[in-house]
Amino acid sequence: MPGFFALSIDSEKYKGDFLDDLFWQTFYQQHMGEEYSGLATYEGGKINIRTHRGLFRPTFNQDMLGLEGTMGIGYCGDNREPILVDTKFGEFAACFSGNIINHNELVERLKTHGHSFAWGGVDIDILTKLIAQGEGIIDGIYRMNDVIKGAYSLSILTPDGIYVVCDPSGRWPLVIGEKTGAVAATTDPCGFKNSSFNYQRDVEPGEIVLLKNGHAETKFRMPSTKTQICTFVWVYTNFPSAVFKNIPGSAVRKRLGAILAQRDIRRGFIPHIVAPVPDSGRFCAIGYHQEFCRQINEKKIDRIPEYDEFLMKYPYAGRSYPRSTQAARHLEAHIKQLGSGEKYPGKIVVVCDDSIRRGTQIEKNLVPKLRSLDIKEIHFRVSNPDSLSYCRWGKTIQKGELLATRIPSMKKRVAFLGIESLEHPTVQELAGAIGLPLEMLCVDCDLPAQATLV
C-alpha cells in the first residue's frame, strides 16, 4: 500500500525547516512503495508539483529547488502521484493509499459522461474526477465516497489547506502529529520522533480534517456505521515503530510471538534456536524468545532456545511486498535474504515470520537457504492468522493466489513448504494482541471466503 505525508506550518511560530521535514517524513513512507515518489507544495498562490520514478531519497535529494512553501504533501507508492488537477473550484493536488474495488465500473461511467483518461484510469485519477464534480472539496469528497466501493486514505493539497480523509470503514488508518508551529498527517508515523513530531491522535473513520497554518480542524464527518481497521498494519504493512490507536506495532508483534511460544511450551516443544526472517519476523521472534525467558525465570520450564539470526537481509535490497508483479516480488525476496556463513548441524529451529500468503517465497527461497545450513528441523511460527481469503481492500494479493486456499490441508501444506511444522495464532488471539475488540478489526483475509466481513 502506498504511503503519504502531509505538512502544514504556521510560519510565525514554526522554528524548523519546512523542506527538511517534508523530505524526511516522506522518505519514511518509502517502505510502503518503491516504484514512484512525488511532492507537491504550496507557496505564493501556486501549487508546485514534482514526481519521479524510483526511490524517493536518491531522486529528490538534489531536486528540491522550487518546492519551498508552507504546505505540502509527499508520496511513495505504485503510481505517479500526487497529481495536479484544475477544476471549477480551483486547482488541487492529491494522492491516496487504498484500493477502489469498483474501479472498472467507475471508469466506464466517467467515460460515458465525456471524461478521458491519460493513464488508463488509475485510482487517483478516478477519485479526483469524482471530487471535481462537487461544489467544493468537502462536497466533492462526500459525493466521491458515496459512489466508490473500497478502502482509502486521501490527502488533498489546496490553496485553503490540506484535507486529509480516512474512509468511513477506517481500514487504512491515518495519524496526526504536531510540534510547535506545525501539524502533520501520515499513513505511517514511524519517523515522527526523528523530526520531533508528537503523536496526537488517529483520524477517525469518515473524518475529513483540514491542516492549515499549523493546526488541524475537523471539517466534516461522513457517516460511519462500522469501523474495520486492517490488522495487518500492526502485523506487517507499517514499520514496527509506527503507533496506531496508541498501540505500537512492535508490541503487537512481540505479543503474537509470545502467544506462539506459549503454545509450544504447553505441548513440551522447545527448539534449540529461534530466529526471524528479517526484517518482518524479528519482533515476533523476540516475543517468542522473551516468553521462554519469562517462563524459565518463573521456573515453569528448565531450558530455553537460543536467539540467533541465520538469515541476513542485504541492506541495499528493497522490500518485496509492495512490488507490482509476482516476478518482481520473487526476485526481490531472493536477493534480499542471504544465508549465514555458519552451519547449524542437527539443530531444531523455529523460524518466525509475519505471514504466509502464496507460500512460494518460503518453499523456493527460504527453506533451501536454511537447509543448506545443515539444519535438522525447520518449524515456522507465523504471527498473522492463516490467510484463508484474499484481501479485497488492498492490491497485492489476488483471488486464487493464497496457499491456504490452494492447499487447505495443513499436513499437505507443511509438506509443500518443505518444513516440519507450521503454527499461526487465531483471529481471537490476534485481536487480543492488538488490544481492540475483534468487531473493530478487519480480518477478512483470515476468514473463509464465504465468511468475509463487509
C-alpha positions in Angstrom: 0.0 0.0 0.0 1.3 3.5 -0.8 2.3 5.9 1.9 1.9 9.7 2.1 2.8 12.5 4.4 1.1 15.9 4.7 2.6 19.0 6.4 1.2 22.5 7.3 3.1 25.1 9.2 2.5 28.4 10.9 5.4 30.5 9.5 5.4 32.8 12.5 5.6 30.0 15.1 7.5 27.3 13.2 11.2 27.1 14.0 12.0 24.2 11.8 12.9 23.7 8.1 9.8 23.1 6.0 11.5 21.2 3.2 13.7 19.2 5.6 10.6 18.0 7.5 8.7 17.3 4.3 11.6 15.5 2.7 12.5 13.2 5.6 8.9 12.3 6.6 8.1 11.4 3.0 11.3 9.4 3.0 9.9 7.4 5.9 7.0 6.3 3.7 9.4 4.6 1.3 8.8 1.1 2.7 5.1 1.5 1.6 6.1 1.7 -2.0 9.2 2.0 -4.1 8.1 2.4 -7.8 7.2 6.2 -7.7 7.6 9.1 -5.4 6.4 12.7 -5.5 6.0 16.0 -3.7 3.5 18.9 -4.1 3.8 22.2 -2.2 2.0 25.5 -1.9 3.7 28.9 -1.9 2.6 32.3 -3.1 -0.7 31.3 -4.5 0.7 28.4 -6.6 0.9 24.6 -6.2 4.2 23.2 -7.3 4.4 19.5 -8.1 7.2 17.1 -8.9 7.2 13.3 -9.3 9.9 10.8 -10.1 10.1 7.1 -10.9 12.2 5.3 -8.4 13.2 5.6 -4.8 12.4 8.9 -3.1 15.8 9.8 -1.5 18.1 9.5 -4.5 15.7 11.0 -6.9 14.7 14.0 -4.8 18.0 14.6 -2.9 19.1 17.1 -5.5 15.7 18.2 -6.8 14.0 20.2 -4.0 14.6 23.7 -5.5 11.3 25.5 -6.1 9.4 23.4 -3.7 9.6 25.8 -0.8 6.3 26.6 0.9 4.1 26.4 4.0 2.0 23.4 3.0 3.0 20.2 1.2 2.2 16.5 0.6 4.6 13.7 -0.2 4.0 10.3 -1.7 5.8 6.9 -2.1 3.9 4.2 -4.0 3.0 2.4 -7.2 1.7 5.3 -9.2 3.0 8.7 -10.3 1.4 10.8 -7.5 0.5 13.4 -6.3 -1.4 14.5 -9.4 -2.4 18.1 -10.0 -5.9 18.9 -11.4 -7.7 22.1 -12.3 -11.4 22.2 -11.5 -14.3 24.7 -11.4 -13.4 25.4 -7.8 -9.6 25.8 -8.5 -6.5 23.6 -8.5 -5.7 20.9 -6.1 -3.1 18.1 -5.8 -4.0 14.7 -4.4 -2.5 11.3 -3.5 -4.0 8.3 -1.8 -3.5 4.9 -0.4 -6.0 2.1 -0.8 -7.9 0.2 -3.4 -11.1 1.1 -5.4 -13.0 -2.2 -5.9 -15.5 -0.9 -8.5 -12.7 0.8 -10.5 -13.7 -0.6 -13.9 -17.4 0.4 -13.4 -16.4 3.9 -12.4 -14.1 4.3 -15.4 -16.9 3.3 -17.8 -19.3 5.6 -16.1 -17.0 8.6 -16.3 -16.2 7.8 -20.0 -19.9 7.9 -20.8 -20.0 11.4 -19.3 -17.2 12.6 -21.6 -14.2 12.1 -19.3 -10.9 10.8 -20.7 -8.0 9.0 -19.0 -4.4 9.6 -19.9 -3.0 6.8 -17.6 -5.7 4.2 -18.2 -7.8 5.3 -15.3 -5.6 4.7 -12.2 -7.5 5.1 -8.9 -6.3 8.6 -8.0 -7.4 9.8 -11.5 -10.9 8.4 -10.8 -11.0 9.9 -7.3 -10.0 13.4 -8.4 -12.6 13.4 -11.3 -15.3 12.4 -8.8 -14.3 15.0 -6.3 -14.2 17.7 -9.0 -18.0 17.1 -9.6 -18.8 18.5 -6.2 -19.5 22.1 -5.3 -16.2 22.3 -3.3 -13.6 20.0 -1.9 -15.7 18.7 1.1 -18.8 18.3 -1.0 -16.7 16.5 -3.7 -15.2 14.1 -1.2 -18.7 13.3 0.2 -20.0 12.7 -3.3 -16.9 10.6 -4.2 -17.3 8.5 -1.2 -21.0 7.9 -2.0 -20.2 6.1 -5.3 -16.9 4.2 -4.7 -16.5 0.8 -3.2 -13.3 0.1 -1.5 -11.0 1.5 1.2 -8.8 4.5 1.1 -6.9 7.3 2.9 -6.6 10.5 1.0 -4.6 13.7 1.1 -5.6 16.8 -0.9 -3.5 20.0 -1.1 -5.4 23.1 -1.9 -4.7 26.9 -1.5 -7.0 26.8 1.5 -5.1 24.0 3.3 -4.6 20.2 3.2 -7.6 18.0 3.5 -6.8 14.5 4.9 -9.5 11.9 4.8 -10.0 8.4 6.4 -12.7 6.4 4.7 -15.8 5.5 6.8 -14.5 1.9 7.3 -11.2 3.2 8.8 -9.4 0.2 7.2 -6.3 2.2 6.3 -5.6 4.5 9.3 -4.2 8.0 9.3 -2.3 9.6 12.2 -2.0 13.3 13.1 1.2 14.6 14.7 2.2 18.0 16.0 5.1 20.1 17.0 5.5 23.9 17.7 4.0 25.7 14.7 3.4 22.6 12.6 0.8 19.8 12.1 1.2 16.7 10.0 -0.8 13.7 9.0 0.5 10.4 7.6 -0.2 6.8 6.7 2.8 5.7 8.7 4.1 7.8 11.7 7.3 5.7 12.1 9.6 8.6 11.6 7.7 11.2 13.6 10.1 11.2 16.6 13.2 11.8 14.3 11.6 15.1 13.3 10.3 15.9 16.8 6.6 15.4 15.9 4.4 14.1 18.7 1.6 11.6 18.1 -1.7 13.4 18.8 -4.4 11.1 17.5 -5.8 9.0 14.7 -8.1 10.5 12.1 -11.5 8.9 12.8 -13.3 6.8 10.2 -15.2 9.1 7.9 -13.5 12.2 9.3 -12.3 15.0 7.0 -9.6 17.1 8.6 -8.2 20.4 7.4 -4.5 21.1 8.1 -4.0 24.8 7.9 -1.5 27.3 9.5 0.0 24.6 11.7 -3.4 23.4 13.1 -5.8 20.5 12.5 -9.5 21.1 12.4 -12.3 18.6 11.7 -14.4 20.0 8.9 -16.9 17.1 8.3 -17.7 13.6 9.3 -19.1 11.2 6.8 -21.5 8.5 8.3 -19.5 5.5 9.6 -21.6 2.5 10.7 -18.8 0.0 11.3 -15.1 0.5 11.9 -12.9 -2.2 10.4 -9.2 -1.3 10.9 -6.8 -3.6 8.9 -4.9 -5.7 11.4 -2.0 -6.1 9.0 -0.9 -2.5 9.7 0.3 -3.8 13.1 1.5 -7.2 11.9 3.5 -6.2 8.8 2.5 -3.4 6.5 3.7 -0.5 8.6 7.1 -0.1 10.2 7.3 -1.6 13.7 7.9 1.8 15.3 4.6 3.1 14.0 1.8 3.7 16.5 -1.9 3.5 15.6 -4.7 3.9 18.2 -1.9 4.4 20.8 -0.8 0.8 20.0 2.8 0.3 18.9 3.4 -2.2 16.0 6.5 -3.7 17.7 4.5 -4.5 20.9 1.7 -6.3 18.9 4.3 -8.4 17.1 6.1 -9.4 20.3 2.8 -10.4 21.9 2.0 -12.6 18.9 5.4 -14.2 19.2 4.7 -14.9 22.9 1.3 -16.5 22.1 3.1 -18.9 19.7 5.7 -19.7 22.3 3.1 -20.4 24.9 1.5 -22.9 22.6 4.9 -24.7 22.0 5.6 -24.7 25.8 2.3 -26.3 26.6 3.0 -29.1 24.2 6.5 -29.5 25.5 8.3 -28.4 22.3 11.5 -26.4 23.0 13.6 -25.8 19.9 17.4 -25.3 20.0 17.2 -21.9 18.3 14.6 -19.3 17.4 15.4 -16.9 14.6 13.5 -14.4 12.5 13.0 -13.9 8.8 14.5 -10.4 8.7 13.1 -7.9 9.0 9.5 -8.8 9.0 9.7 -11.6 11.6 12.2 -10.0 14.0 9.8 -8.7 16.7 7.8 -11.9 16.5 11.0 -13.9 17.2 11.9 -11.5 20.0 8.5 -12.0 21.6 8.8 -15.8 21.2 12.2 -15.8 22.9 11.1 -13.4 25.6 8.2 -15.7 26.6 10.6 -18.6 27.1 12.8 -16.3 29.2 9.9 -15.2 31.3 8.8 -18.8 31.9 12.2 -20.0 32.9 12.6 -17.1 35.3 9.3 -18.2 36.8 10.7 -21.8 37.0 7.9 -23.1 34.8 10.5 -24.6 32.3 14.1 -25.7 32.7 15.6 -24.7 29.3 15.1 -22.1 26.6 16.1 -21.8 22.9 19.0 -19.6 21.9 18.1 -16.5 19.9 20.1 -16.3 16.7 19.9 -14.9 13.1 20.9 -17.2 10.3 19.1 -15.3 7.5 20.5 -11.9 6.9 18.8 -9.1 4.9 21.1 -7.4 2.5 20.6 -3.7 3.4 20.6 -2.4 -0.2 17.8 -4.7 -1.4 14.3 -3.3 -1.4 11.0 -4.6 0.1 9.3 -7.4 -1.8 5.8 -6.9 -0.5 4.9 -3.7 -2.5 6.2 -4.9 -5.8 3.6 -4.8 -8.5 4.2 -8.2 -10.1 4.8 -11.6 -8.8 8.1 -11.9 -10.7 9.4 -8.7 -9.2 8.4 -9.9 -5.7 10.2 -13.2 -6.2 13.4 -11.5 -7.4 13.5 -9.1 -4.5 12.7 -11.8 -2.0 15.5 -13.9 -3.3 18.2 -11.3 -3.5 17.5 -9.7 -0.1 17.9 -12.8 2.1 21.4 -14.2 2.5 22.1 -17.4 4.4 24.6 -17.3 7.2 28.2 -18.4 6.7 27.9 -20.6 9.8 26.5 -24.1 9.9 23.9 -25.5 12.3 24.2 -29.3 12.0 21.5 -31.2 13.9 19.7 -28.2 15.2 15.9 -27.9 15.6 14.9 -24.3 14.8 11.9 -22.2 15.0 11.7 -19.5 12.3 9.4 -16.6 12.9 7.8 -14.6 10.1 4.9 -12.2 9.7 2.6 -14.1 7.3 2.3 -16.7 4.6 0.3 -15.6 1.6 1.3 -17.5 -1.6 4.0 -19.6 0.2 6.3 -19.6 -2.8 9.0 -17.5 -1.1 9.3 -19.9 1.7 9.2 -23.0 -0.5 11.5 -21.8 -3.3 13.7 -19.3 -1.4 13.9 -19.5 2.4 13.7 -23.2 3.1 16.5 -24.1 0.6 18.7 -21.5 2.1 18.0 -22.8 5.6 18.6 -26.5 4.6 21.9 -25.5 3.2 23.0 -24.6 6.8 22.6 -28.3 7.8 19.6 -27.5 10.0 17.8 -30.7 11.0 14.3 -29.4 11.6 12.6 -26.2 10.5 9.4 -25.1 12.3 7.7 -21.9 11.1 5.8 -19.8 13.6 3.9 -17.1 11.8 2.4 -14.0 13.6 -0.6 -13.5 11.3 -3.5 -15.9 11.3 -3.9 -18.3 8.5 -4.7 -16.4 5.3 -7.9 -18.0 4.1 -9.2 -15.3 1.7 -7.6 -12.7 -0.5 -7.8 -9.0 0.6 -10.3 -7.1 -1.4 -9.2 -3.8 0.2 -5.6 -3.9 -0.9 -3.9 -4.7 -4.2 -1.0 -7.1 -3.6 -2.9 -10.4 -3.2 -5.3 -11.5 -5.9 -8.1 -14.1 -5.8 -6.9 -17.7 -6.1 -3.2 -17.0 -5.1 -3.3 -17.9 -1.4 -1.5 -21.0 -0.3 -4.2 -21.9 2.2 -6.9 -21.9 -0.5 -4.8 -23.9 -2.9 -3.7 -26.4 -0.2 -6.4 -26.5 2.6 -4.8 -29.4 4.4 -2.3 -28.2 6.9 -0.4 -31.5 6.7 -0.1 -31.2 2.9 0.8 -27.5 3.2 3.7 -28.3 5.6 4.9 -30.9 3.1 4.7 -28.5 0.2 6.7 -25.9 2.1 9.3 -28.5 3.0 9.2 -27.9 6.7 8.4 -29.9 9.9 5.6 -27.8 11.3 3.6 -24.6 10.9 1.6 -22.6 13.5 -0.5 -19.4 13.3 -2.4 -17.5 16.0 -6.2 -17.4 15.8 -8.1 -14.2 14.9 -9.2 -14.0 18.5 -5.6 -14.2 19.7 -4.6 -11.5 17.1 -7.3 -9.2 18.4 -6.1 -9.8 22.0 -2.5 -9.0 21.0 -3.7 -5.7 19.4 -5.9 -4.9 22.3 -9.0 -3.8 20.4 -12.4 -5.6 20.1 -12.5 -8.1 17.2 -15.5 -6.4 15.7 -13.4 -3.2 15.2 -10.8 -5.0 13.2 -10.7 -6.1 9.6 -9.8 -9.8 9.5 -11.4 -10.5 6.1 -8.2 -12.2 4.8 -8.1 -14.5 7.8 -11.7 -15.8 7.4 -13.0 -18.3 4.8 -14.3 -16.5 1.7 -17.9 -17.2 2.4 -17.5 -15.6 5.9 -15.7 -12.4 4.7 -16.9 -9.4 6.6 -18.2 -6.4 4.8 
